[in-house]
Amino acid sequence: MPCESGKVLAHVKWECKYHVVIVPKYRKKALFGRIRREIGKIIRQLCRQKEVELIEGHAMPDHVHLVLSVPPKYSIAMFVGYLKGKSAIHIHRQLQGVKKGFTGKHFWSRGYCVSTVGMDEETIRAYVRNQEELDRQGELDLT
């Protein structure tokens, strides 16, 4: 079964991993120095708040790569929006000294890049093809 190594919620086994790339506004080399060091702490804290596992992360001078395990109760679009919005507020507040008035302030560019990570396509296709046979054999266990 494809989800053998996945995580479990009340009624679902899941393995939802994503590679996400986010970029500062105008792709300025804004992540140098202190911001680059602190961005990891901010992202880790925000991931913990939503029970998202930060599997891997690396801040480059002009973009950030993340490998995230996101529970299926969140869409990846919702989580990336949350992550970019809240981290921008933290960056302005903690690192740039802005106390209030975040309207019109931007740190991240509007878009992001996301791709799924996980089991290879052929494994999934074979599982789907053979699902009925596995069910007959009693090997299909969704608990």
C-alpha positions, -999 to +999 in steps of 0.1 A: +000+000+000+015+034-009+008+051+024+027+025+046+052+050+058+028+079+060+012+096+090-022+090+105-050+113+115-084+101+128-097+086+095-069+090+070-033+077+063-014+104+045+019+114+030+017+149+015+052+163+009+059+194-011+090+212-024+082+250-021+103+279-033+095+314-021+112+346-033+115+380-018+099+410-036+118+420-067+142+391-060+165+415-041+193+399-023+173+406+009+181+374+027+217+383+035+230+386+070+207+387+099+174+382+080+188+350+064+198+336+098+165+345+114+142+334+086+148+297+095+136+303+131+105+322+119+096+295+094+101+267+119+079+284+144+051+290+119+053+254+107+050+241+143+019+263+149+001+244+120+016+210+127+035+211+094+068+193+094+097+212+080+117+183+066+144+204+049+150+241+044+177+263+030+177+301+027+196+313-004+206+349-008+176+356-030+151+328-024+141+300+001+137+263-006+115+242+017+105+206+018+073+204+039+050+176+051+016+193+052-014+175+067-043+170+043-066+192+063-046+222+048-043+229+011-008+238+001-020+271-012-035+280+021-004+270+040+020+289+017-002+320+020-002+317+058+036+311+059+044+341+036+019+364+053+029+357+089+066+355+082+065+389+064+049+404+095+075+388+118+103+400+095+090+436+095+083+436+132+113+417+146+140+424+121+131+458+106+116+475+136+082+482+122+057+484+151+024+488+133+009+497+099+018+466+079-007+475+051+013+480+019+044+464+033+057+435+013+086+411+018+077+381-004+068+382-041+032+373-050+039+339-065+057+307-054+068+274-069+054+241-056+059+205-066+049+173-049+075+150-034+069+113-027+063+080-042+071+075-078+044+074-103+049+038-114+044+025-078+011+044-075-001+032-110+007-004-101-011+000-068-042+014-085-041-013-112-038-041-086-061-027-059-089-051-066-066-081-063-051-068-031-086-063-017-095-099-025-064-111-008-073-091+023-041-071+021-059-038+018-061-022+052-071+015+054-071+017+092 
